[in-house]
Amino acid sequence: PVINSVVVMGLFGCMIFYYPMTKLLIWWLPQYEASMGYAAFLLPICVYECKSSILVSTYLKTLREEKILFRINLVSVVLAAILSIVTIYIMDSLIGAMLSILIVLAYRCCAGEIKISKIMKKNCAKSMITETVMVVTFVLSGSLMAWSGVVLFTVMYILFLFIFRGEV
C-alpha cells in the first residue's frame, strides 16, 4: 500500500506539468499543435501501465499467482481486440482508440489490484476510486488545453494528497 501511494502520488504529481509542457512543445514545434491534444491520453496510459508493471505484476508473481495474471492479460487482449475493432473500423475514431487503450489498461491494473487485495485481505476500493477520478479529471482537463485545466487538476491533486496524507 505504501509503495502504491508513493508511485501514484509521484505519477499524478508529474501530470501537473502536462499543460505547461504542451505549451512549450507547441511553441518549439508549432507544426505538431494538433497532435498535442492527444497527449492527454498518454500520461494516464503511463500511470496504469507503470502500476501494472511495477506493482501488480510483481506482487502477483511474488505471490506465485501467475495464473491470475495470465487470466487478466487474456481478458485484456480480448477486450483490446473488441474495442479496437469497434473504435478503429466501425467508429473510425482516433480518440476512441486511445480511450479504448486507456480502458483496457485501467481494467488490467484494477483487476490485478482487486485480486491482490483479496489475497492480502486489504481493501483497495478507496484508492482505486480516487485514482480513477484523478485520471478522468486529467483527461477532461487536459482536453481543455487551457490553464483552467491545470488549475482544476492541481486542486484535485491537492485533494488527493489530503485524502491519502497518512498513507505515506
Secondary structure, DSSP 8 states (H G I E B T S, - for coil): -HHHHHHHHHHHHHHTTHHHHHHHHHHH-GGGGGGGGGHHHHHHHHHHHHIIIIIIHHHHHHTT-HHHHHHHHHHHHHHHHHHHIIIIIIS--HHHHHHHHHHHHHHHHHHHHHHHHHHTT---HHHHHHHHHHHHHHHHHHHHTSHHHHHHHHHHHHHHHHHTGGG-
